[in-house]
Amino acid sequence: MPPKIEKNSLSSPVLHIQEVFDLVKDDLTEMEDGFRANLNSGVQLVSKVGQYILKSGGKRFRPMVLLLSSRLCDYTGNKHIPLAGVIELIHTATLLHDDVVDNAGLRRGSATANTVWGDGASILVGDYMLSKAFAIAVANNDMRVLSVLSQTTTRMAEGEVFQLLKHRDSATTEAEYLEMVTNKTGVLIAAAAEIPAIISEQPFEKQTALASFGLGLGIAYQLMDDCLDYISTDEDLGKAVGNDLKEGKVTLPFIHAAKKAVGAELEHLKKSIGSEDMSDDALSGVLEIINRHKGIEYTVERARGYIADAKKSIEIFAPDMDHAALITVADFVIDRTY
């Protein structure tokens, strides 16, 4: 871990997101090396799929949150690096499973693993990653961390199943969707933020504060993803714009528009989300309705609210450089374009 920058009890400095990346650059590199080593297997297909996923990149947002939280908690041990890898292994496993469920063809601009090796290989390698993640966590020898991870993965699975139940359901409510988002995305980022407080023996109120920060961060992250699916370019997203809608995923911009729409507009939304093969014209029609009813703006404002709450939750920590880094990450969730 890079040396701590001296605390400042008076005010929190302002950082650019690149400066934040630089704070944990060495830790992330070490985490990547461990991640790569853990994907080596005597079964060649496991290693092939693992290396393919590594080459496709990724933002490593979740491990970055864990590493930054470790700095905030003044953690001086060496458990944070493998535990950051655990978080990324769990996340990557869920992506492999998601792509099979969604029958996705592209992720991060490359063909998905299930497209290259088939659904069976993707599911089983995803299972391998989950097993590996818990093997590493067990070696950490902390039942408190294991408890957080087991509860987290259970809730993530529940979120995935709930999303499957709501597939192409135009009547999905905002409350239902937020429950889904909380479990699918929020809880893993909450775990990433909370685990450093556990391993650094922080008081319970600081553990709770970081868990709340991570949860708000995670929910906002997914809400902004919902917006980007409609407003980014194919190149930025690494997949087709409107892909969520074409896959039958009802997200908050759609839900808000459906709540406001009446008559022919509402019928078009219902018909489009229920279509197995949505045309470009139908997608354009949905985008027009969403824009007319300010579905994107509404979703961004909801995300801003979660970020504001997340920032408040860590006011319990001294306003130093590491606190500022997490505040910058929170702002980045709203400002990012990919």
C-alpha positions in Angstrom: 0.0 0.0 0.0 1.4 3.5 -0.8 2.4 5.6 2.1 -0.4 7.5 3.8 -0.6 11.2 3.1 -0.6 13.1 6.3 -4.1 13.8 7.8 -5.6 17.2 7.7 -8.2 17.8 10.4 -9.4 21.2 9.1 -10.6 20.6 5.6 -10.8 18.0 2.9 -8.7 18.6 -0.2 -10.2 18.4 -3.7 -8.9 15.6 -5.9 -9.2 14.7 -9.6 -10.3 11.2 -10.4 -6.9 10.4 -11.9 -5.2 11.4 -8.7 -7.5 8.9 -6.9 -6.5 6.2 -9.3 -2.9 7.0 -8.7 -3.3 6.6 -4.9 -4.1 2.9 -5.3 -2.3 2.2 -8.6 0.3 0.0 -7.1 -2.3 -1.9 -5.0 -4.5 -2.5 -8.0 -1.5 -3.8 -10.0 -0.7 -6.2 -7.1 -4.4 -7.2 -7.0 -4.4 -7.8 -10.8 -1.3 -10.1 -10.4 -3.1 -12.1 -7.8 -6.3 -12.2 -9.9 -4.3 -13.6 -12.8 -2.6 -16.2 -10.6 -5.9 -17.4 -9.2 -7.3 -17.9 -12.7 -4.6 -20.4 -13.5 -5.9 -23.9 -13.4 -4.9 -27.4 -14.4 -8.1 -27.4 -16.5 -7.0 -25.5 -19.6 -10.5 -24.1 -20.4 -10.6 -22.4 -17.0 -7.3 -20.6 -17.7 -8.3 -19.7 -21.3 -11.6 -18.1 -20.3 -9.9 -16.4 -17.3 -7.2 -14.9 -19.4 -9.7 -13.8 -22.0 -11.7 -12.0 -19.4 -8.6 -10.3 -18.0 -7.6 -9.1 -21.5 -11.0 -7.5 -22.0 -10.3 -5.1 -19.2 -12.7 -3.6 -16.8 -12.9 -0.5 -14.6 -12.0 -2.5 -11.4 -14.3 -0.1 -9.6 -15.2 -2.4 -6.8 -11.7 -3.4 -5.7 -10.7 0.3 -6.0 -13.4 1.1 -3.4 -12.0 -1.5 -1.1 -8.5 -0.3 -1.5 -9.5 3.4 -0.9 -11.5 2.4 2.1 -8.5 0.5 3.5 -6.5 3.8 3.3 -9.3 5.7 5.0 -9.3 3.1 7.8 -5.5 3.4 8.2 -5.1 -0.3 7.5 -1.5 -1.4 7.7 -1.8 -5.1 7.1 -1.6 -7.1 3.9 -5.1 -8.7 3.7 -6.7 -5.9 1.7 -5.0 -6.9 -1.6 -6.4 -10.5 -1.8 -9.7 -9.4 -0.5 -9.9 -6.8 -3.3 -9.3 -9.7 -5.6 -12.1 -11.6 -3.9 -14.5 -8.8 -4.6 -13.5 -8.7 -8.3 -13.7 -12.5 -8.7 -17.3 -12.4 -7.3 -18.2 -9.5 -9.7 -16.6 -11.2 -12.7 -18.4 -14.5 -11.9 -21.8 -12.7 -11.9 -21.0 -11.1 -15.2 -20.3 -14.5 -16.8 -23.6 -15.8 -15.4 -25.5 -12.6 -16.4 -24.3 -12.8 -20.0 -25.7 -16.4 -20.3 -29.0 -15.4 -18.8 -29.2 -12.3 -21.1 -27.9 -14.2 -24.1 -25.5 -11.2 -24.5 -23.1 -11.1 -27.4 -20.9 -8.2 -26.4 -19.2 -6.9 -23.2 -16.6 -4.2 -23.1 -16.5 -4.1 -26.9 -15.5 -7.8 -27.2 -17.5 -11.0 -27.7 -18.7 -12.4 -24.5 -17.3 -15.7 -23.1 -20.5 -17.5 -23.7 -20.3 -16.4 -27.4 -16.8 -17.7 -27.7 -17.0 -20.9 -25.6 -20.7 -21.5 -25.1 -23.1 -21.2 -22.2 -21.9 -24.2 -20.3 -18.3 -23.1 -20.1 -19.3 -19.6 -19.0 -21.5 -20.9 -16.2 -18.9 -23.4 -15.0 -16.0 -20.9 -15.1 -18.2 -18.5 -13.2 -18.8 -21.2 -10.6 -15.0 -21.7 -10.4 -14.5 -18.0 -9.8 -17.1 -17.9 -7.0 -15.5 -21.0 -5.4 -12.0 -19.5 -5.7 -13.2 -16.2 -4.2 -14.5 -18.0 -1.1 -11.3 -20.1 -0.8 -9.3 -16.9 -0.7 -11.7 -15.4 1.8 -11.4 -18.5 4.1 -7.6 -18.3 4.0 -8.1 -14.7 5.3 -9.3 -16.5 8.5 -11.9 -13.9 9.6 -15.5 -15.1 10.1 -16.8 -11.5 10.1 -15.6 -11.0 6.6 -16.9 -14.4 5.5 -20.3 -13.5 7.0 -20.4 -10.2 5.0 -19.4 -12.0 1.8 -21.9 -14.9 2.2 -24.8 -12.5 3.0 -23.7 -10.4 0.0 -23.6 -13.2 -2.5 -27.0 -14.6 -1.3 -28.6 -11.2 -1.8 -26.9 -10.9 -5.2 -28.4 -14.2 -6.3 -31.8 -13.1 -5.0 -31.5 -9.9 -7.1 -30.7 -11.9 -10.2 -33.7 -14.2 -9.7 -35.9 -11.3 -9.1 -34.7 -9.6 -12.3 -35.5 -12.8 -14.2 -39.0 -12.7 -12.7 -39.4 -9.1 -13.9 -38.1 -9.8 -17.4 -40.2 -7.8 -19.9 -42.6 -6.7 -17.2 -43.7 -3.2 -18.1 -45.6 -3.0 -14.8 -42.4 -3.2 -12.7 -42.6 -0.5 -10.0 -39.8 1.9 -9.0 -39.7 0.3 -5.5 -39.3 -3.2 -7.1 -36.6 -2.0 -9.3 -34.7 -0.3 -6.5 -34.9 -3.5 -4.5 -33.4 -5.4 -7.5 -30.6 -2.8 -8.0 -29.8 -2.9 -4.3 -29.3 -6.6 -4.3 -27.7 -7.0 -7.8 -25.2 -4.1 -7.5 -25.4 -2.2 -4.3 -24.6 -4.9 -1.8 -21.3 -6.0 -3.4 -20.0 -2.4 -3.4 -21.2 -2.0 0.2 -19.2 -5.1 1.1 -16.1 -3.6 -0.7 -16.4 -0.5 1.4 -17.2 -2.3 4.7 -14.6 -5.0 4.7 -11.6 -2.7 5.3 -13.3 -1.3 8.5 -13.7 -4.9 9.7 -10.1 -6.0 9.1 -8.7 -2.7 10.6 -10.8 -3.2 13.7 -12.8 0.1 13.3 -15.7 0.7 15.7 -19.1 -0.6 14.6 -20.3 2.9 13.7 -17.5 3.3 11.2 -18.2 -0.1 9.7 -21.8 0.8 9.3 -20.9 4.2 7.9 -18.7 2.6 5.2 -21.3 0.0 4.4 -23.9 2.8 3.9 -21.5 4.7 1.8 -20.9 1.7 -0.5 -24.6 0.8 -0.7 -25.5 4.3 -1.9 -22.5 4.4 -4.2 -23.6 1.0 -5.7 -27.2 1.9 -6.3 -26.2 5.2 -7.9 -23.7 3.4 -10.1 -26.4 1.2 -11.4 -28.9 4.0 -12.0 -26.3 5.9 -14.0 -25.6 2.7 -16.0 -29.4 2.7 -16.7 -29.0 6.2 -18.2 -25.9 5.5 -20.1 -27.6 2.5 -21.8 -29.9 5.1 -23.5 -27.6 8.1 -24.0 -24.1 6.8 -24.7 -22.6 5.6 -28.0 -22.1 1.9 -28.8 -18.3 2.6 -28.7 -18.5 4.1 -25.2 -20.6 1.3 -23.8 -18.9 -1.6 -25.5 -22.3 -2.9 -26.4 -25.3 -1.6 -28.4 -27.2 1.4 -27.1 -30.6 0.4 -25.8 -29.3 -3.1 -25.1 -31.0 -3.4 -21.7 -34.4 -2.6 -23.3 -33.8 -5.1 -26.2 -33.0 -7.7 -23.6 -36.2 -7.1 -21.8 -34.7 -5.3 -18.8 -37.0 -2.7 -17.4 -34.9 0.1 -15.9 -35.7 3.3 -14.1 -35.8 5.7 -17.1 -38.4 3.3 -18.6 -40.3 2.9 -15.4 -40.6 6.7 -14.8 -41.8 7.2 -18.4 -44.3 4.4 -18.1 -45.7 5.9 -15.0 -46.3 9.3 -16.8 -47.3 7.9 -20.2 -51.0 7.4 -21.2 -52.8 6.1 -24.2 -50.8 5.3 -27.3 -47.5 6.2 -25.6 -48.1 3.7 -22.8 -49.2 1.0 -25.3 -46.0 1.6 -27.3 -43.9 1.1 -24.2 -45.7 -2.1 -23.2 -45.5 -3.5 -26.7 -41.8 -2.7 -27.1 -40.6 -4.2 -23.8 -42.6 -7.3 -24.6 -41.0 -7.7 -28.1 -38.6 -10.5 -28.6 -37.0 -8.7 -31.6 -37.3 -4.9 -31.2 -36.8 -2.9 -34.4 -34.7 0.3 -34.5 -37.8 2.3 -35.1 -39.5 0.8 -32.0 -36.4 1.6 -29.9 -36.4 5.2 -31.3 -40.0 5.5 -30.3 -39.3 4.3 -26.7 -36.4 6.8 -26.5 -38.6 9.6 -27.6 -41.2 8.8 -24.9 -38.5 8.5 -22.2 -37.1 11.8 -23.2 -40.5 13.5 -23.4 -41.2 12.4 -19.8 -37.7 13.2 -18.6 -36.9 9.6 -17.6 -33.1 10.2 -17.9 -33.2 13.4 -15.8 -35.4 11.8 -13.2 -33.0 8.8 -12.9 -29.9 11.1 -12.6 -31.6 13.1 -9.8 -32.4 9.9 -8.0 -28.7 8.8 -8.4 -27.6 12.2 -7.1 -29.7 11.7 -4.0 -28.1 8.4 -3.3 -24.6 9.9 -3.7 -25.5 12.8 -1.4 -26.6 10.3 1.3 -23.4 8.3 0.7 -21.2 11.3 1.2 -23.0 12.2 4.4 -22.5 8.7 5.8 -18.7 9.1 5.9 -18.7 12.5 7.5 -17.7 10.5 10.7 -14.2 10.2 9.2 -11.6 13.0 9.3 -11.6 15.2 6.2 -8.2 14.1 5.0 -6.8 13.1 1.6 -8.3 9.6 1.7 -11.7 10.9 2.7 -11.5 13.3 -0.3 -10.6 10.3 -2.6 -13.8 8.6 -1.7 -15.8 11.8 -2.2 -14.2 12.1 -5.6 -15.2 8.5 -6.5 -18.8 9.3 -5.4 -18.9 12.3 -7.7 -17.3 10.3 -10.5 -20.2 7.9 -10.4 -22.5 10.7 -11.5 -20.1 12.4 -14.0 -18.8 9.3 -15.8 -19.6 8.7 -19.4 -18.8 5.0 -19.7 
